[in-house]
Amino acid sequence: MATVNAVVYEHHKKADGTYNVKIKIFHQKKRAHIETTHFVSAKQLTPKLQVKDKFLLRILDGILDDYRRAISELGTRIEFFTAEDLRDYLINKDKPINFISFCDEHMTELRNNGRSGTAGNHRAVRNSLVDFFGKESILITEINSAMLILYEKWLRTERTMKRVNQLGKTVITTEKGMQNGGVYSHMRDLRTLFNEARKRYNNEDTGVIKIKHYPFKTYKIGAPPKTKKRNISAEEIAQIQNCIVPENSRAELARDLFMLSFYLCGMNAVDIYHLNEVVTEGSRIEYKRSKTSGNRMDEAFISIAIVPEALPLLARYAGHLKNRYTHYTGLDSALSKGMKKLRELTGIQNITFYWARHSFATIARNKCSISKDDIAEALNHADSEHRVTDIYIEKSWGVVDRVQTAVIGYLRSLNKKPCLKCSDPVLQRGVMRIVV
């Protein structure tokens, strides 16, 4: 059984002659210590360095009784704890959980693991919660079912938000109320964050449950709303390809990266951002898709052929976007504003950057008669149905190449404008790799 005692050590004597009183935990033949806020002088100690001050002894007895009660409540589960585990448990058992601090720590972990896109989605939730509560510290207990109902209603209303931009200036913006799809995605991401907090602070094996409530049992997110059309025709793709935009503008950035995504089988913007400069080794882009690399055994690795139309765009943007934007979120914001301008210039309503990926898949299926399985492979989707089978089959990029060739060929047939070529022989034999 673990024991706890108040101790003072001679070698811990401070320069002012005082000693810090510590709580010594002895468990499984190991020691661990908890520092208290109490300091004593030699007059308050016996010759054997035991506290004799009656006032302080009453305080220490209260602390020790609380710790002993907590240890007793663990019962046989105490055997799962090391001395260090028990120390951490006693320190944190009554410490409130700041959900915003947890979100910040979790987002840092995601970025360190190359999941900047997911971190960006969670950052939006984190900031929205701060707006809703009007404070930076939110206890985990404040995220409850009644709050979630009110929060959803708030998300559907027009909201004024304050944000600090990349220049350190406070920018005030007005956001329209979310529609069903936006609310569903937002609340789903909040649920994910809440579940991650439970994983960190709750331990089913030892029975240590710091987050006892689960508001999503009462508040139901429901099924995702039916996704609206998010693709455009090949003719509209050609219209974007040939759209005249102001030089070095966000609209130019949006047009170029939209087309680059389309040429490269719906490559995500975050992966384009992480592209390295061209090296001389073949003529393919090889990377791990950031969105799903952490959830797949193959780390979502894919190899894409560099078609002629993509070469000048790669020469301009690959390896250079990080010089313009210190973080992917900066590029994401610029793309959002650029796509807005592109919608005005082309007259194509509602289109966003992600429509390049949807349009590539739709044209492959409806105009090129490509099978859904082959399209899924070209899009680098995980296939749970064939996951075991995939272990036995060596990866070949021929399927991806055939899908890409068919779609780009169909676009060329509609576009009388000559394809852009790159005369740089280094780029023509280049390969880019992303290691996420």
N, C-alpha and C positions, 0 to 999 in steps of 0.2 A: 504494500500500500504506500502511496506517495505521502510524504510529510512536508509541512511548510513551517518555517521558523523565521523570526526576525534576527538578523545578525549584523555585526559590525566587524570590519576587518582592519587590523592595524596598518597594513600596507596601503590602505585606501585613504589614509589621512590627508586632508586637504592642506593647502598652504596656510590657511587661516586657523589651522588646528582643529577643525571640525571633521566629523565622519558622516558619510551618508549611510542611513539605515537601509538595508536591503532585505528582501524576502528570499530566503534560500529554499529551493524546491529540491527534494531528494527523491528520486524515482528510478527504479531499475538500476541501482548502483551508480547513478549519474547525478551530477548537480547542475542546476541552472539557477539564475538569479533574476529578480525583478527589482529595479531601483525604485525607491519611494521618494517622495518630495520632502522627506524629513532628514534634518541634519542635527547631530548632537555634539556637544563638547565633552571633554574628559570628565567634567563634574557631573554629567548626566549618566556616566557609565560606571560599572563596577570594575575592579581590577582585571576581571576576565572579559572585559569589553561587552558586558551585558547591560542593556538599557535598564536604568533604575528610576528614571523620571516617571512618576505616577500618571501625570496627564498624558504623556506620550504613550505610555503602556496601554492606557485605555483605547487610544486611537489604533494602535497596532493590533490589539486584541480583536477589535472590530474587523480590521482588514483580514487577519488570519482566520477568524471565524467564517467570514464570507468565502475565502478561498477553500477552507476545509469543507464547507457545505457544498460548494461547486464540485469538488473532487468526489465527495460522497455520492452526489447525484449521478455521477458518471457510472457508478457501479462497476461491473466487470469490464466495461468498455475502456477503463483506464489502462488495460493491458495493451491497447492499440497505440498508446501515447508514449513517445520518448519524453525525457525530461524537458527538452527544448519545446516539443509539441505542447506539453502541459503548460509551460511558461507562457507561450503565445496564446493558448486558450484562455488562461486566467487574465491576461492583459486585455484581451479583446472581447471577452464575453459580454461585457456591458457597454462596449464602445459603439456608439451609433454609426450606422453606415450612411455616408454621404453619397447618394446615387450619382451626383454630378462628378465627384472625384473619381468614382469607379469608372464612369463613362470615359473620362479623360485618360485614365490608365489603360483601359481596354482598347481605346482607339490608338494609343501609342504602340501597344502590342501588335495590333493589326497592321499598322504602317511598317513596323520592323519586320513583319512577316510578308511584306510585299502586297498586302491587301488594302491598298489605298482607296480603292473604289468603295469597298464596304465601310471603311473608316469614314469616308465622306458622307455616306448615307446615315451613319450613326451620329456623325457630328451635327447633321441637320436636326435629328431628334433631340440631341443634347441641348442645342441652342433654343429649340422650340420650347422645351420644358422650362428653361430659364426665363424665356419670355412669358410663359403662362403663369409661373409662380412669382415672377418678379424678383427673384433672388438667385444667387449662385450656389447656395447650399440647400439641397433637397434631401430630406431623410428618406430612406427606402420605404418606410412605413407610410409616407405621404403618397406613394404610388399605390393607390387602392382602387377598388372597383367604382366607387362613387366619383373619385377624381377622374377616372378614365372616361366616364360618361360625359362629364363636364368638359374634359379636354377635347373629346371628339367634336362636341358642339362648337368649341372655340376654334378648332382647326377649320371648320367650315365657314367661318366668318372672315371678313377682311381684317387684316392685322398689320399694325405698324411695328417694324423691327429695327433695332439698332445693331449694327455690325461694324467691326473694325476691319478696314480693307488692308491690302498688302502694303500700303504706305503708312499704316498706323493711324489713319484718320477714321473718325466715326462717321458712318454713312447711315442715314435713315431711309428705309424703303417701305413701301406699302405692298403687301402681298394679298392677292385675292384669296377667297376661301377655297379650300381644297374640294375637289369632286370625289366621288366614290372611290375611284381608282387610287387617287393620291392618299386619301384617308386610310384605305386598306394597307397600302405599302408602308405608310408612316407608322401605323399602329403595329403592323407585323414587325418592323424594325425595333420598336420599343419593346415588344414582347421578347425579341431575341436578346436585347440588352438585359432585360430583367432576368431571363433564363441564365445568361452568362454570369450575372451577379450571384444567382443561387448556386451555380457550379463552384464559384470561388469561395463563398462563405458558408455553404452547407456541406457537411460530410456525412453521408448516409451510413458509412461503415462505422464511424465512431459515435454517431447519433448527435453530433454537434450541428444544430439547426439554428443559424442566426436569423435567417429570413423565413419566418414561419408562415406567412400569408402568401397567397397566390391569386392576385386579382383577376387574372385571365380565366379563372374558373367561372366567375360570375359575369364578367364583361367578355362577350364573345366577339371576336373580330369577324367571324363569318367566312364564307367562301369568297375567293377573289372575284371581282366583277369581270364579266366577259370583256376580254381585251378588244378595244376598238382597232380598226384597221390602222396598221403602222407601216404600210408600204406604199410605194408609188410605182408607176409604170416605168418601163424602160425608156419611153419617150421623155418622161419627166426627169429621169436620171440624166439623159443626154442634155436636157435643158439646163440642169445644174452644172453639168460638166462644161458647158459652153457659156455659162452666165458671165457677163462682164461685171467685174466688181472693182472698187477702188483699190489701188495698189497698196500693199502692206496694211490692209485693213483687217478687222475681225471677220468681215464677210469673206474676204479672200482666204483667211485661215479656215473658216468653216467650210467653204466650197472645196478647198484642196484636201482637207482631212476627211471630209465626207466621201469624196471620190476615192481617196486612198483606202479608206475602210472598205468601200465597195470592191475595188480592184483586188483587195487582199482577203476576200471571202468573209467580209463583215468583221474585220479586226476592230476591237474595242479601242476607244480613245486612250485609255490608260496604258495599253500595251504599245500604242504608237508613241506615246510620251516616253516610254522606257526603251525605245529602240536605240541601239548603239550605232555608231558610225559604221560605214561599209568596210569590210575587210576582204581581201582577195582570196576567196575560197568557195567557188561555186556560184550559183545564182538563185539562192533561195533565202527566205527569211525564216529563221527557226527561233521559236520562243515558247514560253509557257504562259498560257492564258491566266492573267491575274485573278479573274473572277472565280475560277474554279480550281486553280492549281493546288490549293490546300486541301481539297476534298477528294482528290483522285490519286490512285496509285501511280499513274503515269505522269502526275503533276501537270496534266493538261498540256502536254507538249505537242506542238504541231509544226509542220514544215510547209511553207507556202511559196509557190513559184513567183518570181518577180516578173510581172508582165510589162511590156514596153511602156504602157500608159503610166505605170507607177514609178518608173525610174526617175523622172525629173522631180517628182514630189518627194521621193525618198532622199534625193540629193539635197533638197532644200530643207527638209524637216528632220530627218533621222539624225539623232545625236545633237540636234540644235535646240529642240524645244525646251530642254532643261536650262538652257542659257537664258531663255525668255521668261520662263516660269519656274520659280524655285520649288514649287510643289505642284502635283497634278491638279489640285483643286483650282489653281490659278488658270490652268489650261481649260478646265471644265467650265469655269465661269466665262472665259473669253469665247469658248465655243457656243455657249448658250446665247450670248449676245450677238455673236456672228450669225448664228442660225436664224435669229429673229430678223436681222437685216436681209438675210438670204431669202426668207419667206416673202419679204416685201418686194424684193427685186424680181423674183420668179413668179410670184402669185400663187405658189404652192402652199396651201394652208396647213398649219399644225405640224409641219415636218420638223423633226429633231434629228440630232446626229445619229441616234440609234436606228433610225429608219433605213439607213444604208444597209445594215445587217439584215433587217426584215425584207427589204426590197431584193437584195441578192438572193435570199432563200426563195422568195415568191417567184421571181423570174426563172430561177433554176427549175422549180417545180412546174409552173404553169406554161412557160414558154419553151423550155428546153426538155421537158418530160423526164427530168432526173428523178430517181427514186428518193423517197424520204430518208431512207437509211444513208444513202450517199450524201445527201444534203446535210444531214446531221453530222456526218464525219467531216465535211468541209467546214461546217460552223464550229467544229471542235466541241460538240456537245457530249456530255457523259451519257452512256447508254447502260442503264442498270440491267436491262433485259439480257444483254449480251456480255455482261461484265466478266463472267467466268470464261466464256468462249474466247474473249479477247486475250486472256492469259496465254492461250495456245497459238495465237495467230501473230506472226511477225508483222509489224506495222509497215505498210506500203503507202506512199503518198500519191500513187497513181490515181486513186479514186478522187482525191482532193483536186488534183491537177485537171482531171476530166471535167469536174463540175465547174471549176474556175474557167477553163477554156471555153466551155459551152456558154456560160453567162456573159463573159467579156466578148465573145464572138457575136452573140446576139446584139449586144449594145453597139458593136462596131457596124453591124449591118444596118442599124438605124441612123447612124451618125456619119454624115458625109464629110465631116471635118476630119482631116488626117490625124492619126494617132500621134501623140507627142512621143518623140524618140529622145534618147539620151546618147550623146556622142562620146561620153566619157567611158573609155574602155575599162577603167577600174570599176566603175559602177556596174557595167554590163556583166561583170563576172563576180559581183560582190555578194556577200552573204552577211546578214545581220543576225545576232543571237541575243536573246534576252534570257537571263537567269534570274528568276524571281524567287 
